Amino acid sequence: MPLGHLGVWYPTDRLDGPQLRALMQTIEGCGYSAFWYPESRGYESLSLAGFLLQNSRRLMIGSSIASIYARDPFTARRGLATLSRLYEDRFILGLGVSHAPMVEGVRGHRYDKPLPAMRAYLDGIMKDQPGAETWPIVVAALGPKMLALSAGKSRGAVPYNVTPDHTAIAAKILGPSKILAVEQKVTLETDPAKARALGRKELERYMVLPNYRNNWLRLGFTEDELAGGGSDRFIDAMVLWGDADTVRAGLRKHIAAGATHVCLQPVHEDGDLAARDRIITELADT
């Protein structure tokens, strides 16, 4: 699994086929090593992976994440095997427990306790499978117990909405032989008010989800800082902003803290794909 130090994370549900093809060309043309995408309402995760792999030549394509409630372990295993075989081992299966509103409200499933649910799912994928410990499977892990599970039963972790302080904690738990691919939101907006407004809009849907809130509290943010859309200190930690050199310096803090891979997520005004591509292009030499 040749995963370089820099990739791109981007939501795909609002992009059609030609736009997805263009995005793959931009990312690959800029020299990034990987593209990561979420489990969206618009596309089924593994079907989308096949499309993205077909429309790229060298990129690693990673789900970040494929929900364990969207397909059973057998189907996930066969999907991983199929994509790996057909596309020269360029697919990474990133798994996550998702969030209760999405699992129960959208899918109609029962949301179980995250740690035992993920453990059982990984066991189901790998049961009686020789060499399964080497398969390109990573876990969306935030808390120390899920990170430890990722270290013991997968190739590593793909934390989301985290800071370099969390990266340092995660790197210590995972150990040096594991993948630690962290997501970091970025924007090349130099006006503080505009940059923070973009950040608050991007983070709004995450602020009500306990998985993220609990992790932010563990990292030292207070309930007051998470109220009202987030304090300036919180927003500045979650969304790197400024000129390209300033943002590059923030991304490198994750590498210094122990990340093996950083996937930047462009943050921009809705529909402004030119701004997205400018961010991707200007930060490619981080």
C-alpha positions as CSV (number, residue, x, y, z in Angstrom):
1,M,0.0,0.0,0.0
2,P,2.3,2.9,-1.2
3,L,0.6,5.8,0.6
4,G,2.6,9.0,0.4
5,H,2.5,11.8,2.9
6,L,-0.2,14.0,1.3
7,G,-3.7,13.3,0.0
8,V,-7.0,15.0,-0.5
9,W,-10.3,14.4,1.3
10,Y,-13.5,15.7,-0.4
11,P,-17.2,15.1,-0.3
12,T,-18.5,13.6,-3.5
13,D,-22.3,13.5,-3.2
14,R,-22.7,16.9,-5.0
15,L,-20.5,16.0,-7.9
16,D,-21.6,14.3,-11.1
17,G,-19.6,11.9,-13.2
18,P,-17.7,14.5,-15.3
19,Q,-17.0,16.6,-12.2
20,L,-15.6,13.5,-10.4
21,R,-13.4,12.7,-13.4
22,A,-12.1,16.3,-13.4
23,L,-11.4,16.2,-9.7
24,M,-9.3,12.9,-10.1
25,Q,-7.3,14.5,-12.9
26,T,-6.6,17.6,-10.8
27,I,-5.5,15.7,-7.7
28,E,-3.4,13.2,-9.7
29,G,-1.9,15.9,-11.8
30,C,-0.8,17.8,-8.7
31,G,1.1,14.8,-7.5
32,Y,-1.0,13.8,-4.5
33,S,-0.8,10.1,-3.5
34,A,-4.4,9.5,-2.4
35,F,-8.0,10.6,-2.6
36,W,-10.4,10.0,0.3
37,Y,-14.2,10.2,0.2
38,P,-17.0,9.8,2.7
39,E,-20.0,7.4,2.8
40,S,-22.5,9.8,1.2
41,R,-26.2,9.8,0.6
42,G,-25.6,10.3,-3.1
43,Y,-23.4,7.3,-3.9
44,E,-22.9,3.8,-2.6
45,S,-19.3,3.7,-1.2
46,L,-17.7,0.7,-3.0
47,S,-19.5,1.4,-6.3
48,L,-18.1,5.0,-6.2
49,A,-14.6,3.6,-5.4
50,G,-14.7,1.6,-8.6
51,F,-15.6,4.7,-10.6
52,L,-12.8,6.7,-9.0
53,L,-10.3,4.0,-9.5
54,Q,-11.3,3.6,-13.2
55,N,-10.9,7.4,-13.7
56,S,-7.4,7.6,-12.1
57,R,-4.1,5.9,-12.9
58,R,-1.9,6.1,-9.8
59,L,-4.0,7.4,-7.0
60,M,-4.7,5.3,-3.9
61,I,-8.5,5.6,-3.4
62,G,-9.7,5.3,0.2
63,S,-13.1,5.3,1.8
64,S,-13.2,7.6,4.8
65,I,-15.3,6.1,5.8
66,A,-17.4,3.2,4.6
67,S,-20.0,2.7,7.4
68,I,-20.1,-0.7,9.0
69,Y,-23.9,-0.4,9.0
70,A,-24.1,-0.1,5.2
71,R,-22.9,-3.6,4.3
72,D,-22.2,-6.8,6.2
73,P,-18.6,-8.0,6.8
74,F,-18.7,-10.6,4.0
75,T,-19.8,-8.0,1.5
76,A,-17.1,-5.5,2.7
77,R,-14.5,-8.3,2.4
78,R,-15.6,-9.2,-1.1
79,G,-15.8,-5.6,-2.2
80,L,-12.2,-5.0,-0.9
81,A,-11.0,-8.1,-2.7
82,T,-12.7,-7.2,-5.9
83,L,-11.4,-3.6,-6.1
84,S,-7.9,-4.7,-5.1
85,R,-7.8,-7.3,-7.8
86,L,-9.2,-5.2,-10.6
87,Y,-7.3,-2.0,-9.8
88,E,-3.8,-3.1,-8.8
89,D,-4.2,-2.8,-5.1
90,R,-5.0,0.9,-5.1
91,F,-8.1,0.7,-2.8
92,I,-8.0,1.3,0.9
93,L,-11.1,0.2,2.9
94,G,-11.5,2.8,5.6
95,L,-14.3,1.7,8.1
96,G,-16.2,3.7,10.6
97,V,-19.1,3.3,13.0
98,S,-20.8,6.4,11.6
99,H,-23.2,8.3,14.0
100,A,-26.5,7.3,15.6
101,P,-28.7,9.8,13.7
102,M,-27.4,8.5,10.4
103,V,-27.6,4.8,11.4
104,E,-31.0,4.8,13.1
105,G,-32.7,7.8,11.5
106,V,-31.5,7.3,7.9
107,R,-30.8,3.6,7.6
108,G,-33.2,2.3,10.2
109,H,-30.7,0.1,12.0
110,R,-29.9,-0.1,15.7
111,Y,-26.8,1.8,16.6
112,D,-24.6,-0.4,18.9
113,K,-21.8,0.6,21.2
114,P,-19.0,1.7,18.8
115,L,-16.1,-0.3,20.2
116,P,-17.7,-3.8,20.3
117,A,-19.5,-3.1,17.0
118,M,-16.2,-2.3,15.2
119,R,-14.4,-5.3,16.8
120,A,-17.1,-7.7,15.7
121,Y,-17.1,-6.3,12.2
122,L,-13.4,-6.6,11.8
123,D,-13.5,-10.1,13.2
124,G,-16.2,-10.9,10.6
125,I,-14.1,-9.6,7.7
126,M,-11.0,-11.4,8.8
127,K,-12.3,-14.7,10.2
128,D,-10.5,-17.7,8.7
129,Q,-8.8,-15.5,6.1
130,P,-5.0,-16.1,5.9
131,G,-3.0,-12.9,5.6
132,A,-5.9,-10.7,6.6
133,E,-3.6,-8.7,8.9
134,T,-1.9,-7.3,5.9
135,W,-5.1,-6.2,4.0
136,P,-5.5,-2.4,3.4
137,I,-8.1,-1.8,6.1
138,V,-8.0,1.2,8.4
139,V,-10.4,2.5,11.0
140,A,-11.9,5.9,11.8
141,A,-10.7,6.1,15.3
142,L,-10.8,9.0,17.7
143,G,-10.7,7.8,21.3
144,P,-7.9,5.8,22.8
145,K,-9.8,2.5,22.9
146,M,-10.8,2.6,19.3
147,L,-7.2,3.7,18.4
148,A,-5.9,0.6,20.2
149,L,-8.4,-1.6,18.4
150,S,-7.2,-0.1,15.1
151,A,-3.6,-0.9,16.0
152,G,-4.5,-4.5,16.9
153,K,-6.9,-5.4,14.2
154,S,-6.1,-3.2,11.1
155,R,-3.4,-1.4,9.3
156,G,-4.0,1.9,11.1
157,A,-6.4,4.8,11.6
158,V,-8.0,7.6,9.7
159,P,-9.0,10.2,12.3
160,Y,-11.3,13.1,11.2
161,N,-11.8,16.6,12.7
162,V,-8.6,16.4,14.8
163,T,-5.7,18.5,15.8
164,P,-1.9,17.9,15.9
165,D,-2.3,17.2,19.6
166,H,-4.7,14.4,18.8
167,T,-2.3,13.2,16.1
168,A,0.5,12.9,18.7
169,I,-1.7,10.9,21.0
170,A,-2.9,8.6,18.2
171,A,0.7,8.1,16.9
172,K,1.8,6.9,20.3
173,I,-1.1,4.4,20.6
174,L,-0.8,3.1,17.1
175,G,3.0,2.7,17.1
176,P,5.5,3.3,14.3
177,S,4.4,0.5,12.0
178,K,0.8,1.6,11.5
179,I,-0.8,4.1,9.1
180,L,-2.0,7.3,10.7
181,A,-3.9,9.3,7.9
182,V,-5.4,12.4,9.4
183,E,-7.9,14.8,7.8
184,Q,-7.4,18.5,8.1
185,K,-9.7,21.2,6.7
186,V,-8.0,24.1,4.9
187,T,-8.9,27.3,3.2
188,L,-6.8,29.9,1.4
189,E,-8.8,32.8,2.8
190,T,-6.7,35.5,4.5
191,D,-9.5,37.6,6.0
192,P,-10.1,36.2,9.5
193,A,-13.9,36.9,9.6
194,K,-14.4,35.3,6.2
195,A,-12.2,32.3,7.0
196,R,-14.0,31.7,10.3
197,A,-17.4,32.0,8.7
198,L,-16.4,29.4,6.2
199,G,-15.2,27.2,9.0
200,R,-18.3,27.5,11.1
201,K,-20.5,26.7,8.1
202,E,-18.4,23.6,7.3
203,L,-18.4,22.4,10.9
204,E,-22.0,23.1,11.7
205,R,-23.2,19.6,10.9
206,Y,-20.5,18.0,13.1
207,M,-21.1,20.1,16.2
208,V,-24.1,18.1,17.2
209,L,-22.5,14.7,16.9
210,P,-21.4,13.1,20.2
211,N,-18.4,11.2,18.7
212,Y,-16.8,14.5,17.7
213,R,-17.9,16.6,20.7
214,N,-16.5,14.0,23.1
215,N,-13.2,13.9,21.3
216,W,-12.9,17.7,21.3
217,L,-13.6,17.8,25.0
218,R,-10.9,15.2,25.5
219,L,-8.5,17.5,23.6
220,G,-9.2,20.4,26.0
221,F,-11.8,22.4,24.4
222,T,-14.7,23.5,26.7
223,E,-18.4,23.3,26.3
224,D,-18.4,27.1,26.0
225,E,-15.9,26.9,23.1
226,L,-18.2,24.5,21.3
227,A,-21.3,26.6,21.8
228,G,-22.7,29.2,19.3
229,G,-20.9,27.7,16.3
230,G,-17.5,27.4,18.0
231,S,-15.1,29.9,19.4
232,D,-12.4,31.5,17.3
233,R,-9.8,29.2,19.0
234,F,-11.8,26.1,18.2
235,I,-12.4,27.2,14.6
236,D,-8.8,28.1,14.0
237,A,-7.8,24.6,15.2
238,M,-10.3,22.8,13.0
239,V,-9.8,24.8,9.8
240,L,-6.4,26.1,8.8
241,W,-6.6,29.4,7.0
242,G,-4.4,32.1,5.6
243,D,-1.9,32.2,2.8
244,A,-0.4,29.0,1.4
245,D,2.7,29.2,3.5
246,T,0.7,29.6,6.7
247,V,-1.5,26.6,5.8
248,R,1.4,24.5,4.8
249,A,3.0,25.1,8.2
250,G,-0.2,23.9,9.9
251,L,-0.3,20.8,7.8
252,R,3.3,20.0,8.6
253,K,2.5,20.1,12.3
254,H,0.5,16.8,11.9
255,I,3.5,15.2,10.2
256,A,5.8,16.4,13.0
257,A,3.3,15.0,15.5
258,G,3.5,11.5,14.0
259,A,1.0,11.4,11.1
260,T,2.2,9.2,8.2
261,H,-0.3,10.8,5.8
262,V,-2.3,14.1,5.9
263,C,-5.4,14.4,3.7
264,L,-6.3,18.0,3.3
265,Q,-10.0,19.0,2.8
266,P,-10.6,22.1,0.8
267,V,-13.1,24.5,2.4
268,H,-14.8,27.0,0.1
269,E,-18.0,28.7,-0.7
270,D,-20.7,26.3,-2.0
271,G,-20.2,25.5,-5.6
272,D,-17.0,27.4,-6.0
273,L,-15.0,24.5,-7.6
274,A,-12.4,27.0,-8.9
275,A,-11.5,27.8,-5.2
276,R,-11.4,24.1,-4.4
277,D,-9.0,23.5,-7.2
278,R,-6.8,26.5,-6.3
279,I,-6.5,25.1,-2.8
280,I,-5.5,21.7,-4.1
281,T,-3.0,23.1,-6.6
282,E,-1.3,25.6,-4.3
283,L,-0.9,23.2,-1.4
284,A,0.4,20.3,-3.4
285,D,4.0,21.0,-2.5
286,T,3.5,20.9,1.2
